[in-house]
């Protein structure tokens, strides 16, 4: 894949069979470096950085992916799951995130609406710089209906094994 490839997790695919393969590049085991911006809407916001492993496998022939994250950081060990589900009727992916410290399943993100500190926001997830052995993932937030975006989560991944 070229370094210019980008994928929006909430973008619609042109055909059901194409959409089921949107994230084939992501399967495998990856080393990750994650930077989480604590409050992307504040100029004085701090961040937390963690390093760990991301294991991704396809489910249902690629119409779903299960991502397991384990990382070490300043607050200790952290684990999370992300389930990506493809809807062949709408040609959209949804993302369900589960943080082991919270112990609850968050509502699926489809169309990228969520809340942050009690306020309604838009969320944009984007994979970029996709190659066979590396890629980046950025999650950004907007509190002005998409006019401006603030980086909230930055992940750099390098392949450990297929």
N, C-alpha and C positions, 0 to 999 in steps of 0.2 A: 504494500500500500504506500501511497505517497504521503509525504509529510503534510500535505495540504488538506487531507481528508478530515472532515468534521462531521459529527453526528449529534443532532439534537434529540434527546430521549423523548421529547414530547412532539416531535415533528411527525407528520403523517407520511407513510410510505405510499408509493404509487400502486403497488400490487401486494396482495397478501403473501405470496410466495417470496417476494423480495424482502418484505418486512421481517419475516421470520429469521432472516440471516443478517439483519442489521448489526448485530453485536457479535458475530462470529470471531472477529479479531480479539475479543476480550476474554475468550476461553483460555484457561491455563492458570499458572501460579505466578504471581508477580510480587516483587519487592515494591513497597510504596513509601513515599515520603508525603505526609499530609500536613498542610497548614490550614488551620481552622481560625477564621477571623471571628472573634467573640461577639462583636457588634458591628456588622458592616456599615451601618448607618451612622456611626460615630467616627469623627475624624481622629479621636484619641483612643480608638479601640485597640486592645491588645490582641494577641493571637497565641495559639497553642500549636506546637509542632510535634508530630509523632512519626515513628517509623515502624513498619511491620510488613505483614504478608496479606495479600489478597488472593483468594482462590475462587475461580469462577468456572462454573460448569453449566453446559446447556441442559435444559429439561424439555421434555415433550418435543424432541426433534428440532430444538432451536426456538420454539414459540415462547419459551420462558428461559430465564437464566437465574441461577442462584449464586450470589456473591457473598463469600464469607470474609470478614475483615478481622484481623488480630493485630494489635499494635501496642507499642510501649511508648509512654510519654511522661510528662511531668506529673500527671495525676495517677500514674500506674498503668496497669494492664487494661485494655479496652477491646471489646468485641462487638461486632455488629453483623447484621445480615441485610442484604438488599435482594428483593425478589423483583425481577423485571418480567412483566407479562405482556405478550403481544395479543391484541384483539384483531383477528383477521377481518371482522366486519367493519370496524372503524379504521383499520390500518394504523392504529396507534399503540404505542407502548405505555404502560403504566409502571410506576416505581413504588414499591412498598419498602420502607426502611424500618428496621427494628434495632434499637440500641439495647445491648444487654444490661446496661446500668439502669435504664428506665423500665424495662420489662413490659412494655406495651407495644402493640402494633399500631403504627401511625396510619392514618387514612392514606389510600393510594394517591399519588400525584399523577393526575392526568390533566393536561391543559395548564399545568404549572401554577395552581393557586394554593396558597398555604397561609399560615399565620406565623408571625415572629414577634415575640414579646407582646402578644395580645393584639397586634395590628395585622390587617390583611395585606399580603404581599403576593407578588408573582415570583416564581422560581424558575430559573433556566439552568439546565444541565447540559454541558457540552464537552464532548470528547474531541481532542485535536492532536495534531502532531502524531498521527497514528502510523506506526511502522510495525513490522513483524515482531520487534522486540521491545517496543516502548510506546507509550502514549501518555497524554495528560488529560485530566478531568477537572473541569471548573464548574462550580455551582455558584450562580450569582442571584442576588435578590434585587427586586425593584419595589419601591413603595409609592411610585408615581405612575402606575399603569404602564410600565415598560419604557418610559421616556429615558430613564437613566438606570444603570445597573451597577451594583456593588458586589465585588468578589467576596464570597463567604467561605468557600471551601476550595482549596487547590490541592490536587493530588498528582504526583509524578510517579509513574509506574514503569518498571523495567522487568522484563520477563526473566523468571527463574527457570521455568520449564513449561512445556505444552500441557 
